[in-house]
């Protein structure tokens, strides 16, 4: 069915709900938090978006999860191991039930795998190397891969299990196509095994979580209720924290950090994120979208891509736009990701004269016009970054028309099948905490192999890079694998497949009585929150 995404409570119910959110006495263990985004869907297989996955990580669970240090931990699987070079075996946790009371078994794992690899789910890259999932018994499953895959378990840490019975009963066995604004029962309803259940939801406004009394694990939080509010405006969101309307904000603007740090009533939480922000330049189309150049694609010429790199003053973006809360990078991945090597993390120097020279050599001395698509509510100062880039590229006669919009709309442009942008700002955080994840998703030739290159929005292509990425995927010797990843990262850097920008610093703020765990993946597990 096709529906809008702005369902609201009506009449007295809506007024009462909002009044209760901010006016009624709050239990000491009611935790209220806010963010500028909301989850676009409650379907855990719908979109590969960090906030949505982090939001649902409190309700759904995978076979594995990551602790605050990003190390893998058992979750719905109690143990996992390689029983053959191409076979991962998982022992499933017994006695687990979904929120609706359905028992968790191997059938749910097999169902969830099939649901994830079926379009329009865009988490299918998780299983790019998996050719079969085999049920050994009700509490044992095997994932058979096309050759060795030493990082499959790491890739699965953001993959959640759904109830087969519940999905079939509610006609939600396939993900609804969000690009066509479609929904099904799983888009607005949940049935996980996780530590919290959703009791109430008003899309783009408010979501109420309550603890799952039958959770298999021991709760370390002390919460009786969690109230999430979407507050899109930065000033309004931080004002809500200062006034006591919320206890924590998931993102604060860099310019507000100092004022919160000076006030003992608040804590500022900050950690470098594993996400790399980058600019994509369309190298696939014969004619760019949103450009005045007809019949040609300037981005197919590496000299133009190099010129853009030289023309962007990354230190100015760090100091003026990001207020110092960014780490400039020249690679697809940053510190904390397996495969990152500081010795190769270099950028082309900021050099406008060299950029102009390259544009002349490529035949674009007079520049050209191009639309740049950006979100305005997803990343730290995302719209401001795009505006700054536009100003810098004007120095080499490139007129950039910044088109910024909410992430829910922007995200459709960077998704299959259309990939409806030729110049854009995006971020990527490897779910596996491994460079192969970025290589296979961001720069592998799109369409060459099923489930690879799914987020290669810019349609870059290098058969040498593809071959290296494939070798990394199956290499089991750690030293050889690291050497291959280094070679692949250098090749991606030197061919300017994308233009890496920086790793942003995650900035949260809370009241002083809040204790939580901040993860560099930008996940926010409510199970670790305590109100003191």
C-alpha positions as CSV (number, residue, x, y, z in Angstrom):
1,X,0.0,0.0,0.0
2,X,1.1,3.6,-0.5
3,X,0.8,6.0,2.3
4,X,2.4,9.3,3.5
5,X,5.1,9.4,6.2
6,X,3.4,12.0,8.4
7,X,0.8,10.1,10.4
8,X,-0.3,12.0,13.5
9,X,-2.5,11.4,16.5
10,X,-5.7,13.3,16.0
11,X,-7.8,15.6,18.2
12,X,-7.6,15.4,21.9
13,X,-5.2,12.4,21.8
14,X,-2.5,14.4,20.1
15,X,-2.9,17.4,22.4
16,X,-2.8,15.1,25.4
17,X,0.2,13.2,24.2
18,X,2.2,16.4,23.7
19,X,1.1,17.8,27.0
20,X,2.2,14.7,28.8
21,X,5.6,14.8,27.0
22,X,6.6,18.1,28.6
23,X,4.2,19.2,31.3
24,X,3.5,16.2,33.5
25,X,5.7,15.2,36.4
26,X,8.5,13.0,35.2
27,X,9.5,9.8,37.0
28,X,13.1,9.9,38.1
29,X,13.9,7.1,35.7
30,X,12.1,8.5,32.6
31,X,14.8,9.4,30.2
32,X,14.0,12.0,27.5
33,X,16.2,12.6,24.6
34,X,16.0,14.4,21.3
35,X,17.6,14.5,17.8
36,X,17.2,16.4,14.6
37,X,16.3,13.2,12.7
38,X,13.7,10.5,13.3
39,X,13.9,6.9,12.0
40,X,12.3,7.0,8.5
41,X,10.9,3.5,9.1
42,X,10.7,0.9,11.9
43,X,11.6,-1.8,9.4
44,X,15.2,-3.0,10.4
45,X,15.9,-4.2,6.8
46,X,14.7,-1.1,5.0
47,X,17.7,1.3,4.9
48,X,21.4,1.2,5.6
49,X,21.3,4.4,7.6
50,X,23.2,4.8,10.9
51,X,20.6,6.7,12.9
52,X,17.8,4.4,11.8
53,X,19.8,1.3,12.6
54,X,21.0,2.8,15.9
55,X,17.4,3.7,16.8
56,X,16.2,0.1,16.1
57,X,19.2,-1.5,17.8
58,X,17.3,-0.8,21.0
59,X,14.3,-2.9,19.8
60,X,15.7,-5.5,17.5
61,X,18.8,-7.7,17.9
62,X,21.2,-9.5,15.6
63,X,23.2,-12.6,16.1
64,X,26.0,-10.4,17.3
65,X,26.3,-6.9,18.7
66,X,29.1,-4.5,19.5
67,X,30.0,-3.3,22.9
68,X,31.0,0.3,23.7
69,X,34.5,-0.5,22.6
70,X,33.1,-1.7,19.2
71,X,34.3,-5.3,19.9
72,X,31.9,-8.1,18.9
73,X,29.7,-9.6,21.6
74,X,27.3,-12.5,21.6
75,X,23.7,-11.6,21.2
76,X,21.1,-14.0,19.7
77,X,24.1,-16.2,18.9
78,X,26.0,-17.5,21.9
79,X,29.0,-18.7,19.8
80,X,30.3,-18.5,16.2
81,X,33.2,-20.1,14.4
82,X,34.6,-21.2,11.1
83,X,34.0,-25.0,10.6
84,X,35.5,-24.8,7.1
85,X,37.2,-22.1,5.1
86,X,33.8,-21.2,3.5
87,X,31.4,-22.1,6.4
88,X,30.5,-20.0,9.5
89,X,28.5,-21.8,12.1
90,X,26.3,-19.9,14.7
91,X,25.0,-21.5,17.9
92,X,21.7,-19.7,18.7
93,X,20.5,-18.6,22.1
94,X,17.8,-20.8,23.5
95,X,14.7,-19.5,25.4
96,X,14.5,-16.2,23.6
97,X,11.1,-14.8,22.7
98,X,10.1,-11.9,20.5
99,X,8.1,-9.1,22.1
100,X,4.9,-10.7,20.8
101,X,5.7,-14.0,22.5
102,X,6.9,-15.9,19.4
103,X,9.9,-18.2,20.1
104,X,13.2,-17.3,18.4
105,X,14.6,-20.2,16.3
106,X,16.8,-20.8,13.2
107,X,13.8,-20.3,11.0
108,X,13.8,-16.6,11.9
109,X,17.5,-16.3,11.0
110,X,17.0,-17.9,7.6
111,X,13.9,-15.8,7.0
112,X,15.7,-12.6,7.9
113,X,18.6,-13.4,5.6
114,X,16.2,-13.9,2.7
115,X,14.3,-10.8,3.5
116,X,17.5,-8.8,3.6
117,X,18.9,-9.9,0.3
118,X,15.5,-9.3,-1.5
119,X,15.1,-5.8,-3.1
120,X,14.3,-3.1,-2.1
121,X,16.3,-3.8,1.1
122,X,19.6,-2.0,0.8
123,X,21.4,-3.9,3.5
124,X,22.0,-6.7,1.0
125,X,25.7,-5.9,0.8
126,X,26.0,-7.5,4.2
127,X,25.7,-10.9,2.4
128,X,27.5,-10.2,-0.8
129,X,29.6,-13.3,-0.4
130,X,26.9,-15.6,1.1
131,X,25.5,-18.2,-1.3
132,X,23.4,-20.3,1.2
133,X,22.1,-20.3,4.8
134,X,21.6,-23.7,6.1
135,X,19.5,-24.9,9.1
136,X,21.3,-27.6,11.0
137,X,18.7,-27.7,13.8
138,X,16.4,-25.2,15.5
139,X,19.3,-23.6,17.3
140,X,22.2,-24.0,14.8
141,X,22.7,-22.3,11.4
142,X,25.5,-22.2,8.9
143,X,26.3,-19.4,6.4
144,X,28.1,-20.8,3.3
145,X,30.2,-18.3,1.4
146,X,31.7,-18.1,-2.0
147,X,35.2,-18.9,-0.8
148,X,36.6,-17.8,2.5
149,X,35.2,-14.7,4.2
150,X,37.1,-13.9,7.4
151,X,34.9,-10.8,8.2
152,X,31.4,-12.1,7.7
153,X,30.7,-12.1,11.5
154,X,31.9,-8.4,11.7
155,X,29.6,-7.5,8.7
156,X,26.6,-8.9,10.5
157,X,26.8,-6.7,13.6
158,X,24.2,-4.2,12.3
159,X,21.9,-6.9,10.9
160,X,18.7,-7.6,12.9
161,X,16.5,-10.7,13.2
162,X,12.7,-10.5,12.6
163,X,10.1,-13.0,13.5
164,X,9.1,-15.1,10.5
165,X,5.7,-15.9,12.0
166,X,4.9,-12.2,12.8
167,X,6.1,-11.0,9.4
168,X,4.0,-13.6,7.5
169,X,0.9,-13.0,9.7
170,X,1.2,-9.2,9.0
171,X,2.0,-9.5,5.2
172,X,5.5,-8.0,5.8
173,X,7.7,-10.7,4.4
174,X,9.3,-8.2,1.9
175,X,10.7,-4.7,2.7
176,X,8.4,-1.9,1.4
177,X,9.9,0.4,-1.2
178,X,10.5,3.6,0.6
179,X,11.8,5.3,-2.6
180,X,8.2,5.0,-3.8
181,X,6.8,6.0,-0.4
182,X,5.4,2.6,0.2
183,X,4.8,1.1,3.6
184,X,3.7,-2.2,5.1
185,X,3.0,-3.3,8.7
186,X,6.7,-3.5,9.6
187,X,7.2,0.2,8.6
188,X,5.1,1.4,11.6
189,X,5.2,-1.6,14.0
190,X,8.0,-3.6,15.7
191,X,8.4,-7.0,17.2
192,X,12.0,-7.6,18.2
193,X,13.8,-9.4,20.9
194,X,15.7,-6.4,22.3
195,X,15.8,-4.6,25.6
196,X,13.1,-2.1,24.7
197,X,9.7,-2.2,23.1
198,X,7.9,0.7,21.4
199,X,4.7,1.6,23.2
200,X,3.8,4.8,21.3
201,X,4.9,6.4,18.1
202,X,4.0,9.7,16.3
203,X,6.3,9.8,13.3
204,X,8.6,12.8,13.1
205,X,7.5,13.8,16.6
206,X,7.7,11.4,19.5
207,X,8.4,7.7,20.3
208,X,8.0,6.1,23.7
209,X,10.1,3.0,24.6
210,X,9.5,0.8,27.6
211,X,11.8,-2.0,28.9
212,X,11.2,-5.5,27.7
213,X,10.4,-7.4,30.9
214,X,11.3,-10.7,29.2
215,X,14.6,-9.7,27.8
216,X,17.1,-12.6,27.9
217,X,20.0,-10.3,29.0
218,X,20.6,-8.6,32.3
219,X,19.6,-4.9,32.1
220,X,22.3,-2.4,33.2
221,X,20.1,0.6,32.7
222,X,17.7,1.9,35.4
223,X,15.0,3.3,33.1
224,X,11.3,2.7,33.3
225,X,10.4,4.7,30.2
226,X,12.3,6.4,27.4
227,X,10.7,9.3,25.5
228,X,12.3,10.3,22.2
229,X,11.4,13.6,20.5
230,X,12.4,14.9,17.1
231,X,13.5,18.5,17.4
232,X,14.8,19.5,14.0
233,X,16.0,23.1,14.8
234,X,19.5,23.2,16.5
235,X,18.6,26.2,18.7
236,X,15.3,24.7,19.8
237,X,16.9,21.4,20.6
238,X,19.7,22.8,22.7
239,X,17.2,25.1,24.4
240,X,15.1,22.1,25.3
241,X,18.1,20.6,27.1
242,X,18.9,23.8,28.9
243,X,15.3,24.2,30.1
244,X,15.0,20.6,31.4
245,X,12.5,19.5,28.8
246,X,14.9,16.8,27.7
247,X,17.8,15.0,29.4
248,X,20.0,14.5,26.5
249,X,20.5,15.6,22.8
250,X,22.0,13.2,20.4
251,X,23.6,16.0,18.4
252,X,24.6,19.5,19.3
253,X,26.2,22.1,16.9
254,X,29.9,22.6,17.4
255,X,29.3,26.3,18.3
256,X,27.4,25.3,21.4
257,X,30.1,23.0,22.9
258,X,31.9,25.6,24.9
259,X,28.8,27.0,26.6
260,X,27.7,23.5,27.7
261,X,31.2,22.7,28.9
262,X,31.3,25.8,31.1
263,X,28.0,24.8,32.9
264,X,28.3,22.2,35.6
265,X,24.7,21.2,35.1
266,X,25.6,19.5,31.8
267,X,28.0,17.0,30.3
268,X,29.4,17.2,26.8
269,X,30.1,13.8,25.2
270,X,32.5,13.7,22.2
271,X,34.3,11.0,20.3
272,X,35.8,10.8,16.8
273,X,33.3,9.0,14.5
274,X,34.3,6.0,12.4
275,X,32.3,7.7,9.5
276,X,34.2,9.3,6.6
277,X,32.5,12.3,5.0
278,X,33.1,12.4,1.2
279,X,32.1,14.2,-2.0
280,X,31.0,12.0,-4.9
281,X,31.5,13.0,-8.5
282,X,29.4,11.2,-11.2
283,X,31.8,9.2,-13.5
284,X,29.2,7.0,-15.1
285,X,26.8,9.2,-17.0
286,X,27.7,10.6,-20.4
287,X,26.0,13.9,-19.4
288,X,25.8,15.2,-15.8
289,X,22.5,15.9,-14.0
290,X,22.0,19.5,-13.1
291,X,24.8,20.8,-15.4
292,X,25.1,23.3,-18.2
293,X,27.6,21.1,-20.0
294,X,25.7,19.0,-22.6
295,X,26.9,15.8,-24.2
296,X,30.0,15.5,-22.0
297,X,30.8,14.6,-18.5
298,X,33.7,16.6,-17.0
299,X,34.0,14.2,-14.0
300,X,35.2,11.3,-16.3
301,X,38.4,13.3,-16.7
302,X,40.7,12.6,-13.7
303,X,42.2,16.1,-14.0
304,X,38.8,17.6,-13.2
305,X,38.5,15.5,-10.1
306,X,42.1,16.4,-9.1
307,X,41.3,20.1,-9.7
308,X,38.3,19.8,-7.3
309,X,40.5,18.2,-4.7
310,X,43.1,21.0,-5.0
311,X,40.5,23.7,-4.9
312,X,38.9,22.6,-1.6
313,X,40.5,24.2,1.5
314,X,39.9,21.4,4.0
315,X,41.6,23.2,6.8
316,X,39.2,26.1,6.4
317,X,36.3,23.7,6.5
318,X,37.7,22.2,9.7
319,X,38.3,25.4,11.5
320,X,35.5,27.7,10.3
321,X,32.6,25.3,9.4
322,X,33.4,22.5,11.9
323,X,34.9,24.6,14.7
324,X,37.8,22.2,14.9
325,X,35.5,19.1,15.4
326,X,36.7,17.3,12.3
327,X,39.8,15.2,11.2
328,X,40.7,15.8,7.6
329,X,41.4,12.7,5.6
330,X,42.5,11.5,2.2
331,X,41.3,7.9,2.6
332,X,38.0,6.1,2.5
333,X,38.4,5.1,6.1
334,X,39.8,6.7,9.2
335,X,41.4,5.7,12.6
336,X,39.7,2.9,14.4
337,X,39.0,1.0,11.1
338,X,41.0,-2.1,10.3
339,X,43.1,-1.3,7.3
340,X,43.6,2.4,8.1
341,X,47.3,3.4,7.7
342,X,48.3,6.9,8.8
343,X,51.3,6.8,6.5
344,X,49.1,6.8,3.3
345,X,46.5,9.2,4.7
346,X,47.5,12.1,2.4
347,X,45.5,14.6,0.5
348,X,46.4,16.7,-2.5
349,X,47.5,20.1,-1.2
350,X,45.1,23.1,-1.3
351,X,46.4,24.9,-4.4
352,X,44.0,27.0,-6.4
353,X,46.6,27.8,-9.1
354,X,47.2,24.1,-9.7
355,X,43.5,23.5,-9.8
356,X,43.0,26.1,-12.5
357,X,45.8,24.7,-14.5
358,X,44.2,21.2,-14.4
359,X,40.9,22.6,-15.5
360,X,42.6,24.3,-18.5
361,X,44.4,21.1,-19.4
362,X,41.1,19.2,-19.3
363,X,39.4,21.8,-21.5
364,X,37.3,23.5,-18.8
365,X,39.1,26.8,-18.2
366,X,35.8,28.6,-18.2
367,X,34.4,26.1,-15.7
368,X,30.9,24.8,-15.7
369,X,27.7,24.7,-13.7
370,X,26.7,21.7,-11.5
371,X,24.0,21.0,-8.9
372,X,25.3,19.7,-5.6
373,X,22.9,17.5,-3.5
374,X,23.2,17.6,0.2
375,X,21.2,16.8,3.3
376,X,20.6,19.5,5.8
377,X,19.7,17.5,9.0
378,X,21.9,14.4,8.9
379,X,25.6,15.2,9.4
380,X,27.4,17.8,11.4
381,X,26.9,21.1,9.5
382,X,26.2,19.2,6.3
383,X,24.5,22.1,4.4
384,X,27.2,24.5,5.6
385,X,29.9,22.2,4.2
386,X,28.3,22.2,0.8
387,X,27.9,26.0,0.8
388,X,31.6,26.3,1.7
389,X,32.6,23.9,-1.0
390,X,30.5,25.9,-3.5
391,X,32.4,29.1,-2.6
392,X,35.8,27.4,-3.0
393,X,35.0,25.9,-6.4
394,X,33.8,29.3,-7.6
395,X,37.5,30.2,-7.6
396,X,38.1,27.8,-10.5
397,X,35.0,29.0,-12.4
398,X,32.7,26.2,-11.3
399,X,29.3,27.4,-10.3
400,X,27.8,25.0,-7.7
401,X,24.1,25.2,-7.1
402,X,23.6,23.7,-3.6
403,X,20.3,21.7,-3.3
404,X,19.8,20.9,0.3
405,X,16.9,19.0,1.7
406,X,16.0,16.7,4.6
407,X,17.9,13.4,4.7
408,X,14.7,11.4,4.2
409,X,14.3,12.9,0.7
410,X,18.0,13.3,-0.1
411,X,18.7,9.6,0.7
412,X,16.5,8.5,-2.3
413,X,19.0,10.2,-4.6
414,X,21.9,8.1,-3.5
415,X,20.0,4.8,-3.7
416,X,19.3,2.3,-6.5
417,X,18.0,2.0,-9.0
418,X,18.2,5.6,-10.3
419,X,21.1,7.2,-8.3
420,X,19.6,10.6,-9.1
421,X,22.6,12.9,-8.4
422,X,25.8,13.7,-10.1
423,X,27.5,15.7,-7.3
424,X,26.8,15.1,-3.6
425,X,28.0,15.0,0.0
426,X,27.6,11.7,1.8
427,X,29.1,9.8,4.8
428,X,30.0,6.1,5.3
429,X,30.7,4.3,8.5
430,X,31.8,0.6,7.9
431,X,29.5,-1.7,9.9
432,X,32.3,-4.3,10.1
433,X,34.9,-1.8,11.4
434,X,36.9,-3.0,8.4
435,X,38.2,-1.2,5.3
436,X,36.8,-4.0,3.0
437,X,33.3,-2.8,3.9
438,X,34.0,0.7,2.5
439,X,35.8,-0.7,-0.6
440,X,33.1,-3.2,-1.6
441,X,30.2,-0.8,-1.0
442,X,31.6,2.6,-2.1
443,X,34.1,2.0,-4.9
444,X,33.5,-1.5,-6.3
445,X,32.2,-1.3,-9.9
446,X,28.4,-0.9,-9.6
447,X,26.5,-3.7,-11.2
448,X,29.5,-5.9,-11.9
449,X,28.6,-8.4,-9.2
450,X,25.3,-8.7,-7.3
451,X,25.2,-6.9,-3.9
452,X,28.6,-5.2,-4.5
453,X,29.0,-1.5,-5.2
454,X,25.5,-0.9,-4.0
455,X,26.5,2.6,-2.6
456,X,28.9,3.4,-5.5
457,X,26.6,6.3,-6.3
458,X,29.3,8.1,-8.4
459,X,29.7,5.0,-10.6
460,X,33.5,5.0,-10.4
461,X,35.1,1.8,-11.9
462,X,38.5,0.2,-11.7
463,X,38.9,-3.5,-12.5
464,X,42.2,-3.4,-10.6
465,X,40.5,-2.1,-7.5
466,X,37.7,-4.6,-7.9
467,X,40.2,-7.5,-8.1
468,X,42.0,-6.2,-5.0
469,X,38.8,-5.9,-3.1
470,X,37.8,-9.4,-4.0
471,X,41.2,-10.7,-2.8
472,X,40.9,-8.8,0.5
473,X,37.5,-10.5,1.0
474,X,38.9,-14.0,1.0
475,X,42.5,-13.5,2.4
476,X,42.8,-15.2,5.8
477,X,46.4,-14.2,6.5
478,X,46.1,-10.9,8.5
479,X,49.4,-9.4,7.3
480,X,48.7,-10.2,3.7
481,X,45.2,-8.9,4.0
482,X,46.4,-5.6,5.5
483,X,48.9,-5.1,2.7
484,X,46.1,-5.7,0.1
485,X,43.8,-3.2,1.9
486,X,46.6,-0.7,1.9
487,X,47.1,-1.1,-1.8
488,X,43.4,-0.8,-2.5
489,X,43.0,2.3,-0.4
490,X,46.0,3.9,-2.2
491,X,44.4,3.1,-5.6
492,X,41.1,4.5,-4.6
493,X,42.9,7.6,-3.3
494,X,45.0,8.1,-6.4
495,X,42.2,7.5,-8.9
496,X,40.0,10.0,-7.0
497,X,37.1,7.5,-7.1
498,X,35.6,9.8,-4.4
499,X,36.9,12.9,-2.7
500,X,37.3,12.1,1.1
501,X,36.8,15.1,3.4
502,X,37.0,14.3,7.1
503,X,35.8,12.2,10.0
504,X,33.5,14.3,12.0
505,X,33.5,14.3,15.8
506,X,30.3,13.1,17.4
507,X,28.9,15.8,19.8
508,X,26.2,15.0,22.3
509,X,25.2,16.8,25.5
510,X,23.2,15.7,28.5
511,X,22.2,16.8,32.0
512,X,24.9,16.0,34.6
513,X,22.8,13.2,36.2
514,X,22.9,11.2,33.0
515,X,25.4,8.4,32.5
516,X,25.7,6.7,29.1
517,X,28.1,5.0,26.7
518,X,29.1,7.0,23.6
519,X,30.3,4.8,20.7
520,X,32.4,6.0,17.8
521,X,30.0,4.2,15.5
522,X,27.3,6.8,16.6
523,X,25.1,4.1,17.9
524,X,23.2,5.0,21.1
525,X,22.4,1.8,23.2
526,X,19.7,2.8,25.7
527,X,20.6,-0.4,27.6
528,X,23.6,1.5,29.0
529,X,21.8,4.7,30.2
530,X,21.4,5.4,33.9
531,X,19.7,8.3,35.6
532,X,21.6,9.2,38.8
